[in-house]
C-alpha cells in the first residue's frame, strides 16, 4: 500500500471509485487503516481501507468480514452495519445513523445515566447472542497471564491467582464485541449501534464491561458505577476482575510505546493505579475462593 498520508487517501479514493463510491471526508486514520465517509448509489456509506500487509491485521480484517457474513445469516439483537462491497483491502459498509460516544480511545467526559444504561444494555444483548457454531475464543487466558507475568506487570501471586480463578471459571464463554471503545459505539435516538468487529468472539463474561471501565474510569464515574452495578447483578464478579486485570496490563503496554508527553504520562499514572486496584481485587477473590 502507499506510504504517505496523501498517497493513502489518493489510493482510498481510487479504490472506492472502482467500487462506485464517491469518497467524502476522512473520519478516522491509524497506522493500519483509513476510514472515510462516502456515497454509493445515492446511499451514505463508510469506506475502510486496510493500509498494512501485517499478517495479524490482515487476519483480523478477514475475521471481521466473516462476522458480517454471520450477521446476515444469524442476525444479532443489536444494530450492526451491512457490507455492500469488499475486496482485498477495501470494505464498503452501509452507514449507520448516530454519533460516537467519544472520538478518543478514552472517554473525555462523563455520560448521562440513560446513556450508560443504553450502552450496557446493548453489550448485554450481544453477550446473550449465541450463534452456531460458537465464535472463536480470541484470548488464551492462561497464555495471556503468563505473558503479562513475563512482561513484569504481574507478580508470582497475581499469576497464581489468575490461573486458579480461570480454572475455577471453567470453559463457559459468552459473545463479546471485543473492542467496545467509545468510537465503536454509535448513539442515535435511544439506540446504540456497534461497529468494528475485528475482535468479536467468545470471552469470559464481563470482557466488554471491563474494557469499557478501563477507558471510562478516569472521566465517566456515572458509567463506571453502572458497570459495577451490572457486574454485581449478573453475578460475574470473578470473570469480570480476571478480564479487568489482564486488559489493564494490555492497556499499559499499549501506552508505553506511545510518544512521551504530558497526556501519556498522566494516562500511564492512572492506569498504574487501576492495575494496583485490579491486582488487589483479584487477590481478594482468591481469599474467598
N, C-alpha and C positions, 0 to 999 in steps of 0.2 A: 504494500500500500504506500501511498505518498506520505512524505515525512512532514513537511511544513504545514502550519495551520491553514494557510491559504490554499495549498495544494490539496489538503484533505477535504476542505469544503468544496473545492472545484471537483474533486472525484465524487463526492456525495451528489452534487448537482448533476453530473453526467450520468452516473448510475441510476439516480432517481428518474431522470428524464427518460431513460430506456424502459423504466417501469411505469411510464405515463404519469409521473409525479412532477408537479411544479414545486420546487423547494422554496420554503419561506425563510424563517429565521432559525438560527441555532438556539436551542433551549438548554442543551447540556453538552459538555465536552470533557472527556477524560483522556488518559494516555491509551485507552483501549477502544474507545468508541466516540462517535459524534452523533448527536440526536437533533433533529430539526423538525419543524412543522412543515406542512405542505398540503397540496390538494391533488386528488386523483379522481377523475371523472366527476368533478364538482363536489366531492366529499372531502371534509377535512381529515387529514391523516398525520401520522407521526412516522418519520423515516429514521432508521437507525443503521448506521454503518459501522461495522467492526473494522477497526484500523490496525489490528495486530494479527500476526500469524502465530502468536504464542499458543502452543497446543492446549494449554489449560483453558484459555478464554475461547478458543475455537470449540472445545468440547462443551463449555458452558452455554455457548450460543446454540449448539446443536440440541442440548438438553432443553433449552427454552423453547425451541421450535417444536420439539416433541410434546412439551407441555401444552402448547397451543392446539396441537392436534388432539390431545386428550380432552381439552376443554370443549372441543367441538363434539366429540363422541360421548363424553360424560360431563356435562356442564356443572361447574362448581356452584355453590349457593352464594356467590359474590360476583360483583361486576368485574369483568376482565376484558382486555382488548381482543379483537379478532384480526388474524393475519390476512392481509389482502395479497401480499406478494413476498417472496423470499428467494434469494439466490445465494451464491457462495458467501457474500459479505453483507448484502443489503436486506433489511427487513422493513416492510411497509405495513403499518397497523392502522386500523380504524381509530381515529382519535376519540377518546372518551371525554365527556364534559367534566369539569371540575378544576379546582386549584390544589396545588400541592400543600400538604400540611406545613411544609417548610422547604426552602430551597437548599438549605445546608444539611450536611450529614447529621449534625447535632442540632436539636431544637434551639432556637434563639429566644423563644418566648413561651409563656405558659399557654395552655389551651383551656377552653371552657369545659365545664363538667359534661355538657351534652356532646361535645366533640370527642372527649376522652371515651365516653361510653360508646359512641358510634364506631370509633376506630377499634376498640376492644371487641365489640360485638361482631365486627367484620372478621377479625382474626379468629375469634371463636368459631364462627360459621365455617371458615376454611378448615380449621382443625377438625371439625366434625365430618368433613368430606372424606369418603372412603372409596377412592377409585379402585378398579380392579384391572390388572393386578396391582398390588401395592406399589407406591412410589419408591424409588431408591432411597437409601439412607446415606446422605452426604457426609455425615460425621461419624467417624470411628471414635467413640468417646474414650475408650481406653488408650488408643493411639494418640489422640489429642492431649490427653492428660500427661502421657509420658513426654510428648514433645514440649509442652509448656514447662514441665519439670526440668527437662534438659536445657531449656532456654533461660532457666533461673527465675521464672516468675512464680513457681510453686515450690515449696519445700517438701521434704520427705513426708511429713504429716499430711500435707494437702494431697499429695499423690496417693497415699494410702487411703485417705478418706474418700476421694473421688472414685477410686477403683472399687471400694467397698460399696458405696452408695449406688454406683451404676449397676453392679451385680445384683444388688437388692431390688432395684427398679425393674430388672428383667428385660425381656425383648420387646415389650409393647411400645409402639411408636404412633405418633399422630401426624397428620399433614400440617406442614408449616410453610409459609411463604419463603422463609429462609433469609430474607433481606428487607424487612419492613421499615426501611429508613423513611424519614418524613417525605422525601421527594418521590417515594414509591406509593404514597397514599394520596389519592385524589378525592377531595370533598366536593360534593355537589348536592345542595338542597336536600339534606337529610340522608344522603347516600355516601358510602365510601367505596371507591373502586381501587383495585390493586393493579400495579404494573410491574414489569421486570421480574421474570421468573427463572433467572439463571440458577438460583439456589433452592428452588422449591423441591421439597421431598418429605421424607418421614424422619421425624426427630423425637427426642424425648419431649413430653408435654412441657409447655411454657417456653419453648425456644424463642418464638416471636416476641412474647412478652418480655423476656429477659433482654433481648436486643433493643427493644423499644425503651425499656428502662434505662439502659446504658446511654442511649443517645438523647434521652429526655430528662434525666435526673437533675442535671445542673440548672435547667431553666424552666422545667414544667412540673412543679410539685403536684398540681391537680392530676396530671396524667399518671405520675408515679404512684400517687395514693390510690388511684383507681386500679392500677395494675396490682398493687399489693392486696387490695380487697378481692380482686378477681382470682388471684392465686389462692387465697385462703378459701374462698367459696368453692372453687373447683377441686380443692384438696390435692394440689400438685406442688406443694412446697418443696419437697426434696428434689424433684426433677427440675423445678424452676431454678433453685440455687445451684445445682450442678451446671445448668446452662449458663447462668449468670456469671459464675466464676470463670468458666472456660472462655466465654465470649469477652469478658473484661480483659483477660490475658491477650486475646487476639486483638482487641481494640488498642491496647497499649503497644503491641508490636507494630500495628499499622501506623500509629502516631510517631513512633521512634524513628521512622525512616523519612518523615516529613522535614521540610526545611525548617531550621531553627527560627524561632520568633516568639514574640510575647504570647500569641494565641496558642501556639503549640505547647509552650512551656506551661501555660495555665491549664490547658486541657490535660496534659500528662499528669500534673499535680492532682487534678480532680479524679482522673482515672486511677491513680495510685491509691487514693482514699477509698474509692469504690472497690478496688481489689482487696484492700485490707478488710473492709466490711464483709465482702463476699467470702473471704477465707475464714473469717470469724464465724459467719453463719453456717458454713459447711462443717466446720469443726463442732459447732453446737449440735448440728444434726447427728453427728457421729456419737455424741454423748447420749443422745436419746435413742439411738438405733438399737 
